[in-house]
Every structure is written in structure tokens, then in C-alpha cells.
Amino acid sequence: MKPEDVAQYLQDHPQFFNEYADLLADIHIPGLHDDKVISINERQVASLRERNRVLQDKLLELISFGEENDAIGEKIHRLTIALLSVSSMSEFFNALYFSLREDFAVPLVAMRLWNIACSDREHVEFTPASQDVHIIAESLSQPYCGNHVADEIQCWFGEGAEHLNSFSMISLNTTRTIGLLVLGSPDAERFYPEMGTLYLKRLGELVCTTIARYDLAETASSEAQDHVTNDQ
């Protein structure tokens, strides 16, 4: 018989050791972590302790994840409050970059915006981006995390670009694609391909919602001006 057959037989006949109870006292097997021979009862106790240790480790891991998510959620909340209070594009950029740098420990951030009606366009974020960048932004259904970005995007970070080893690209979308937010870190494992992107996606949505306030305001102002001009 194969070992699998023995194991299956014992599972199918749980009364076996009731009928052959003396075997429980006579059978001795190796311990879990050494060559010491122990009884089957001792082996069962050792197995239960090992299983309990694994469950305890898993519980501590889940608690750690929960605490980490709570901390990130608190940071997102603080950023939300900060962005609700801004009244200009300058304040928006300052509040966003301060939060990412100080709260989220992201050393370098770059962003390019397009397709929005904003008269306050002296900021570097409104520097025209190439069609390739537009295509990249439009192709991202989820935030990208990895060790490489296009050369043009890496140049957005200026002199600090040479020290960056991992990136996250977040497409900014309202009713259309309006830009690309890029986070950079010298730590190659900070933004890795398998990491979760839920909070990065929420960050992008928060940024887009704030920008949309100015986009809608400028559009409404422009339409009102056109209406006045036409009436005259």
C-alpha cells in the first residue's frame, strides 16, 4: 500500500483506533523538529501547538495590516481636509506635495495636466506633455508601480531623477483624461509591480475631484462671459 492509501483508509475509518486502542500506546514516531521518538499522543499535541503558532503568526500579520491600513486611511483623510480648504491652484499644489512628502514619505512628485479650463497656468504642471505621455495616461486603468518610466516622464523630476529607482504613475481622469501624477522613490521596493494600488487609486480620485472644481468654475465663468458678449 502507498502512504496515501493508508492515510485515506484512516480518514474513511475513524473507528479504527477504537478497535485497536493498544496501537496508540505502542506506536512511536519522530518529533516535529528533532529525531526524538515520541508517542502518537505527544505528536498530536505538538502538531496542535505548531498549528496554533501558525495561526497566531497569521493573526499578528492581519493586525499589522489593519493598523497599516488605518494609518494610511488617516493620512488620506488629512489630505482630503487640506484639499477641501484650498482656494487656488497654487494652494492645491502646495497642499498635495506637502502631504505626499511629509505624511506619505514620498520624496519626489511630478505632475502634468491638460484638457482643463484653468487660467492659472504659470505652474510647471501645465507644461505641455508629448502625445506619448497622453497615450500612457489614457492606457492606465489602474495605477502603475514599477522600476521604469519613460525618459520624458523621468525628466520631470529634474536633478533628482538619477536617484529614483521605483515609480508609481496614476492617471488623472474626470469625464476625460486630464493628466498624469507620478510618484518617485530611491527605494527600489517602494513601488513594486505586485503591490496593492487601492490607496493610490483613491489618491488619484481625490486629486481629480479637487482639480475638477477649478475646471468647472473656469468653464462656467467662460460660458457666462460668452453669454454676456453675445447679448451685447
N, C-alpha and C positions, 0 to 999 in steps of 0.2 A: 504494500500500500504506500501511496505517496503521502507526505506530511499533510497536504491539503485534504486528502481523503479522511485522515484521522481527525483533523480539525472540524471538517464538515459533519462527520459522524457524531462527535461530541456535542456539536450545536444542535443536531437533529434529535439527540437522545439525552436530554438534560438529566434524566433519572439514572444515568449510568453510574455516577459516583454514589448514589443512594444504594444501589445494588452491590457496589464494590467499594464500600466505605473504607476498608482497610488500605486501599491503594493511596488514599490521601495521606496516611501516616507513613507509608513506605516509599512514596515517590519523592526523590530529591532532585533538584535542578540547579543550574548555575545561577548566581546572583546577577543583578542588572549591570553592575559596574565592576565586578571582580570575578575571580574563579571560585569563590567560596560556594560550597554546596549548601543549599537551603531547602526547607520543605516547601511544598506547593502553597501551603497557607501563608508562609512568610513571603513567598514570591508574589502572592496576590496582594498582600499588604504593601509590598514595595512598589508594585505596579500602580496601586491606588495613590500612593504618595507621589509617584512620578507624574501621574495624570493630574493630580491636584497642583503640583508645581507648574505644569504647563498651563493649566487654567488660570493660576494666579498671575503668571507672566503675561498671559493674554489680557487679563483684566487690567493689569497695570498699564499695558500698552494702550488699551481703549481709553482709560482715564487720561493718559498723557495726550492722546489725540483730541479728546474732548476739551481738555484745558487749552491746548494749542488753538483749536477752532474758536473757543470762547475769546481768546486773546486777539485773534485776527478779527473776529466779529466786532470787538470793542474798538479796534483801530479803524475799521470801516465806518463804524458809527461816528467816531470823532471826525473823520474826513467828511462824512455826509453833512454834519453840523457846520463844519468850516465852509464847505462849498455853498451851503444854503445862505450863508451870510455875505458872500462876495457880491460886489456891485459893479465890477468891471472885469475885463479880460485880464488886466494886469494882476488884480487881486486873485482871480481864478488860478492863473499860472503859479503865482507865489504860494497860495494855499496848497495846491496839488503837489508841487515839488517839495515843499517843506514837509508835508505829511509822508510822502514816499521816502524821503531821505531820513527824517528823524524817527518816524513811527515804524516804518516798514524796513528801514536799514537798506534801502536801495541806493547805492552811491551815485549812479548816473541815470538820468531820464532824458529822453528826447521825444519830440512830437512834431508832426506836421499835419496841418489842417487845410482842407479845401472844400469847395462846394457849399460854403456857408456865407450868409449875408452879414458881414461884420465890418463896420467902418474902422474899427480899432485894429489895423493890420500892420502896425510897425514892428510887431513882435517876430522873432525868428521862426516861430511856429507856423507862420503864414508864408515862409519861403517856399516857392514852387517846388514840388516834387515831380520826378520823372513819371512817365506813363508806366514804367516797370513797377515803381512803388505803388501806384494806384492799383495795378493788377494784383500785386501781392496782398494789399489790404482787402481788396474785394474777394480774394480767394480764401481768406481765413474765416472759416465757420466757427472755429474755436481758437483761443489764444495759442500761439506757437511758443514752445520752450525748447531751447537747444543751444548749441555752441557756435552756430554760424548765422550770419545775416548778410544781406547784400552789401557790397562795398559802399554804395551810396548811403545806405542807412547807417553803417558803422561810422561814416564820416560825420554824421550829425553830432556825435559825441566829442568832436574836436580832439584836442591833445590827449584826452583820457581814453580814447578808443583803443589804443595799443595795449592797455592794461585789462581790457574786458575779455572774459572767457566764456560767458554764458549770457543769453538774452531771452527776453520774452517780448513777443510782438502781439499787440492787442488791436484788432481792427475796430475802428470807431464808426458806428452805424446808427443813424436815426431812420428816416424813411429812405435814406441813401447812404452810401459810404462817404464819410466826411473827413477821414484822416486815419493816422496810424500812431499809436502810442507804443514806445519801445523802452523797456527797462534793461539796464546792463549791470553786470556784476563781474568783478575779477575772480570770483569763486566759480570754478567750472561746474560745480554741483548745485549752484544756487537755483538755476533754471534748467532742469533736465527733462528730456522728452517724455518720461513716464510719470511726471508729477501731475497732481490734480490741478485743474485750472478753474475751478468754480469761483474762487475769490478773485482771480484775475479777470474773469468774465464780468463779475459784478462791478469791479473797478472800472472796466470799460463802459458799462452801462451808466454808472454814476457820472463819469466824465461826459458822456454823450448827453445825458439829461441836463447837465449844467450848461453845456455849450448850446443846446437847443433853445434855452431861454433867451440867449442873445440873438440867435439866428431868427427866432420868431419875432422878437422885438424889432430887429432891424428890418425884417421883411414887412411887418405891419407898418412901420414908420415910412418905408419906401412907397408902399401902396397908398398910404394916406397922402403923401406928398404928390404922387402921380394923380390922385383923385382931385386934389386942390388945383393942380396945374391944368387938368382937363376942364374943370369948372370955369377957370378963368378964360 
